[in-house]
């Protein structure tokens, strides 16, 4: 289940869980993609339906930035931790 932050659904995973899920995607057939939206990207998604569809259509949506994590907590649906793209790669 994804955590909704202003319309963007984030996977609620620790970095270790995200890496495991990413590795599992490599074993699955087909093409897959991972996105790591930060608060600025969430704002772009709110203004651009195509961006929202692209982000929410990813196999993994990981919160890149403490702003997303704090925002989720303020909305009453906390995320486990931030999982920055630069550290996920």
N, CA, C and O of each residue as an XYZ file, in Angstrom:
356
protein
N       0.838     -1.186      0.000
C       0.000      0.000      0.000
C       0.879      1.244      0.000
O       1.844      1.337      0.759
N       0.542      2.177     -0.842
C       1.312      3.419     -0.913
C       0.715      4.488     -0.003
O      -0.487      4.525      0.262
N       1.602      5.347      0.459
C       1.210      6.474      1.299
C       1.004      7.679      0.387
O       1.913      8.075     -0.342
N      -0.193      8.261      0.430
C      -0.525      9.396     -0.429
C      -0.031     10.698      0.187
O      -0.371     11.035      1.321
N       0.775     11.420     -0.580
C       1.221     12.752     -0.190
C       0.842     13.691     -1.330
O       1.538     13.780     -2.342
N      -0.280     14.389     -1.144
C      -0.779     15.349     -2.130
C      -0.953     14.725     -3.518
O      -0.680     15.362     -4.535
N      -1.406     13.486     -3.543
C      -1.690     12.803     -4.800
C      -0.599     11.883     -5.297
O      -0.842     11.054     -6.174
N       0.591     12.012     -4.757
C       1.700     11.123     -5.131
C       1.740      9.981     -4.126
O       1.779     10.212     -2.918
N       1.732      8.751     -4.625
C       1.755      7.579     -3.752
C       3.173      7.082     -3.539
O       3.837      6.664     -4.488
N       3.638      7.124     -2.305
C       4.997      6.695     -1.966
C       4.985      5.311     -1.334
O       4.152      5.014     -0.478
N       5.924      4.464     -1.768
C       6.096      3.165     -1.128
C       6.733      3.393      0.236
O       7.727      4.110      0.359
N       6.155      2.779      1.248
C       6.613      2.979      2.624
C       7.661      1.920      2.973
O       7.361      0.908      3.607
N       8.895      2.180      2.543
C       9.983      1.218      2.708
C      11.207      1.875      3.333
O      11.447      3.068      3.147
N      11.970      1.092      4.069
C      13.290      1.544      4.487
C      14.219      1.423      3.283
O      13.847      0.838      2.266
N      15.411      1.969      3.395
C      16.365      1.847      2.295
C      16.675      0.378      2.021
O      16.744     -0.032      0.863
N      16.860     -0.405      3.059
C      17.148     -1.831      2.887
C      16.008     -2.526      2.159
O      16.245     -3.325      1.253
N      14.779     -2.231      2.544
C      13.618     -2.827      1.883
C      13.523     -2.371      0.421
O      13.182     -3.161     -0.459
N      13.823     -1.101      0.173
C      13.768     -0.569     -1.192
C      14.809     -1.238     -2.085
O      14.515     -1.586     -3.229
N      16.008     -1.418     -1.574
C      17.055     -2.087     -2.353
C      16.644     -3.526     -2.645
O      16.844     -4.008     -3.760
N      16.082     -4.207     -1.677
C      15.611     -5.585     -1.899
C      14.525     -5.625     -2.962
O      14.523     -6.498     -3.830
N      13.607     -4.678     -2.886
C      12.528     -4.633     -3.883
C      13.095     -4.296     -5.261
O      12.668     -4.875     -6.261
N      14.043     -3.375     -5.326
C      14.687     -3.049     -6.595
C      15.403     -4.244     -7.184
O      15.319     -4.481     -8.389
N      16.104     -5.001     -6.362
C      16.795     -6.201     -6.833
C      15.788     -7.230     -7.337
O      16.038     -7.907     -8.334
N      14.664     -7.349     -6.661
C      13.629     -8.289     -7.095
C      13.059     -7.877     -8.453
O      12.726     -8.735     -9.270
N      12.945     -6.575     -8.697
C      12.447     -6.107     -9.995
C      13.374     -6.529    -11.126
O      12.919     -6.790    -12.240
N      14.671     -6.596    -10.846
C      15.629     -7.013    -11.866
C      15.392     -8.453    -12.315
O      15.721     -8.824    -13.441
N      14.827     -9.246    -11.434
C      14.562    -10.654    -11.739
C      13.228    -10.859    -12.440
O      12.990    -11.918    -13.020
N      12.359     -9.862    -12.394
C      11.038     -9.977    -13.010
C      11.118     -9.610    -14.481
O      11.884     -8.724    -14.858
N      10.333    -10.284    -15.316
C      10.344     -9.952    -16.743
C       9.759     -8.562    -16.992
O       8.997     -8.035    -16.182
N      10.130     -7.991    -18.119
C       9.582     -6.703    -18.518
C      10.438     -5.536    -18.069
O      11.492     -5.693    -17.452
N       9.942     -4.371    -18.402
C      10.636     -3.125    -18.042
C      10.044     -2.581    -16.749
O       8.843     -2.690    -16.499
N      10.895     -2.006    -15.953
C      10.479     -1.436    -14.670
C      11.204     -0.121    -14.472
O      12.285      0.095    -15.019
N      10.596      0.762    -13.681
C      11.303      1.994    -13.338
C      10.982      2.441    -11.923
O       9.929      2.141    -11.361
N      11.950      3.179    -11.374
C      11.886      3.681    -10.012
C      11.978      5.199    -10.085
O      12.770      5.740    -10.857
N      11.178      5.877     -9.293
C      11.265      7.331     -9.200
C      11.482      7.722     -7.747
O      11.059      7.022     -6.826
N      12.143      8.846     -7.562
C      12.433      9.323     -6.206
C      12.042     10.804     -6.109
O      12.909     11.678     -6.084
N      10.727     11.080     -6.055
C      10.281     12.464     -6.018
C      10.648     13.169     -4.713
O      10.565     12.601     -3.623
N      11.054     14.417     -4.867
C      11.263     15.300     -3.721
C      10.054     16.241     -3.653
O       9.162     16.134     -4.494
N       9.996     17.153     -2.687
C       8.824     18.039     -2.591
C       8.575     18.851     -3.864
O       7.422     19.088     -4.224
N       9.621     19.274     -4.538
C       9.440     20.045     -5.769
C       8.754     19.207     -6.853
O       7.904     19.709     -7.588
N       9.127     17.937     -6.946
C       8.502     17.046     -7.929
C       7.044     16.789     -7.562
O       6.193     16.693     -8.446
N       6.751     16.680     -6.286
C       5.355     16.528     -5.861
C       4.551     17.730     -6.348
O       3.427     17.568     -6.825
N       5.106     18.918     -6.236
C       4.420     20.125     -6.710
C       4.233     20.094     -8.224
O       3.172     20.478     -8.717
N       5.241     19.647     -8.969
C       5.105     19.506    -10.424
C       3.963     18.542    -10.737
O       3.150     18.805    -11.623
N       3.904     17.444    -10.021
C       2.848     16.453    -10.243
C       1.466     17.037     -9.988
O       0.511     16.704    -10.690
N       1.356     17.885     -9.012
C       0.063     18.501     -8.701
C      -0.410     19.402     -9.831
O      -1.613     19.572    -10.029
N       0.526     19.979    -10.571
C       0.195     20.897    -11.658
C       0.137     20.218    -13.018
O      -0.428     20.771    -13.962
N       0.720     19.019    -13.130
C       0.868     18.379    -14.430
C       0.369     16.930    -14.349
O       1.058     16.068    -13.803
N      -0.815     16.663    -14.885
C      -1.374     15.298    -14.804
C      -0.486     14.232    -15.438
O      -0.450     13.099    -14.957
N       0.232     14.575    -16.510
C       1.115     13.591    -17.144
C       2.263     13.229    -16.213
O       2.658     12.066    -16.132
N       2.797     14.215    -15.515
C       3.866     13.948    -14.546
C       3.336     13.089    -13.405
O       4.010     12.158    -12.964
N       2.140     13.394    -12.927
C       1.526     12.616    -11.848
C       1.352     11.161    -12.284
O       1.643     10.239    -11.521
N       0.877     10.962    -13.509
C       0.679      9.606    -14.018
C       2.009      8.866    -14.140
O       2.096      7.685    -13.803
N       3.036      9.551    -14.617
C       4.354      8.922    -14.771
C       4.932      8.530    -13.417
O       5.481      7.438    -13.267
N       4.814      9.410    -12.439
C       5.367      9.119    -11.111
C       4.579      7.992    -10.449
O       5.165      7.033     -9.947
N       3.259      8.107    -10.449
C       2.451      7.080     -9.785
C       2.458      5.746    -10.525
O       2.073      4.726     -9.954
N       2.889      5.736    -11.781
C       2.970      4.501    -12.545
C       4.262      3.732    -12.345
O       4.413      2.628    -12.869
N       5.195      4.299    -11.593
C       6.484      3.642    -11.357
C       6.310      2.391    -10.503
O       5.359      2.270     -9.731
N       7.237      1.482    -10.659
C       7.218      0.253     -9.858
C       7.601      0.522     -8.413
O       7.149     -0.171     -7.501
N       8.434      1.527     -8.212
C       8.810      1.972     -6.874
C       8.779      3.487     -6.862
O       9.323      4.130     -7.759
N       8.146      4.062     -5.850
C       8.133      5.509     -5.657
C       8.705      5.751     -4.266
O       8.074      5.452     -3.252
N       9.912      6.298     -4.244
C      10.653      6.451     -2.990
C      10.804      7.923     -2.623
O      11.116      8.738     -3.491
N      10.590      8.281     -1.361
C      10.662      9.679     -0.959
C      12.097     10.196     -0.908
O      12.911      9.742     -0.103
N      12.385     11.149     -1.782
C      13.721     11.741     -1.842
C      13.674     13.096     -1.149
O      13.476     14.129     -1.789
N      13.853     13.078      0.127
C      13.895     14.338      0.859
C      13.086     14.279      2.132
O      12.036     13.641      2.204
N      13.596     14.952      3.118
C      12.934     14.976      4.421
C      11.605     15.713      4.337
O      10.709     15.457      5.141
N      11.461     16.631      3.369
C      10.198     17.354      3.216
C       9.040     16.430      2.909
O       7.931     16.644      3.398
N       9.278     15.412      2.114
C       8.223     14.438      1.802
C       7.900     13.634      3.056
O       6.730     13.393      3.353
N       8.917     13.224      3.785
C       8.711     12.435      5.001
C       7.952     13.259      6.044
O       7.018     12.758      6.669
N       8.350     14.516      6.232
C       7.660     15.394      7.192
C       6.227     15.666      6.745
O       5.307     15.684      7.563
N       6.043     15.877      5.441
C       4.697     16.110      4.926
C       3.781     14.920      5.162
O       2.628     15.090      5.556
N       4.284     13.731      4.925
C       3.486     12.524      5.166
C       3.093     12.423      6.632
O       1.959     12.073      6.957
N       4.035     12.731      7.515
C       3.741     12.675      8.955
C       2.681     13.715      9.327
O       1.783     13.434     10.121
N       2.788     14.915      8.752
C       1.814     15.967      9.033
C       0.419     15.572      8.548
O      -0.582     15.988      9.132
N       0.350     14.774      7.486
C      -0.931     14.308      6.959
C      -1.458     13.087      7.711
O      -2.539     12.583      7.407
N      -0.684     12.612      8.700
C      -1.128     11.489      9.527
C      -0.805     10.128      8.967
O      -1.318      9.120      9.454
N       0.045     10.077      7.940
C       0.429      8.805      7.329
C       1.949      8.762      7.193
O       2.476      8.919      6.092
N       2.646      8.552      8.288
C       4.113      8.643      8.260
C       4.780      7.598      7.374
O       4.320      6.462      7.254
N       5.863      8.017      6.769
C       6.739      7.125      6.007
C       7.875      6.669      6.921
O       8.246      7.382      7.854
N       8.421      5.502      6.661
C       9.469      4.943      7.505
C      10.725      5.807      7.511
O      11.296      6.068      8.569
N      11.160      6.259      6.318
C      12.352      7.091      6.230
C      12.493      7.620      4.811
O      11.826      7.137      3.895
N      13.353      8.604      4.630
C      13.635      9.069      3.274
C      14.577      8.067      2.610
O      15.418      7.450      3.264
N      14.414      7.923      1.312
C      15.248      6.999      0.542
C      15.734      7.739     -0.694
O      15.217      7.520     -1.790
N      16.720      8.611     -0.531
C      17.200      9.431     -1.643
C      17.703      8.601     -2.820
O      18.358      7.574     -2.644
N      17.385      9.063     -4.005
C      17.796      8.369     -5.213
C      19.292      8.181     -5.307
O      19.758      7.127     -5.738
N      20.052      9.185     -4.911
C      21.507      9.101     -5.010
C      22.067      7.976     -4.124
O      23.112      7.401     -4.429
N      21.371      7.674     -3.039
C      21.802      6.592     -2.150
C      21.221      5.251     -2.595
O      21.795      4.200     -2.311
N      20.087      5.286     -3.289
C      19.452      4.052     -3.770
C      20.249      3.450     -4.905
O      20.358      2.228     -5.008
N      20.809      4.295     -5.762
C      21.569      3.820     -6.934
C      22.776      3.135     -6.461
O      23.569      2.653     -7.269
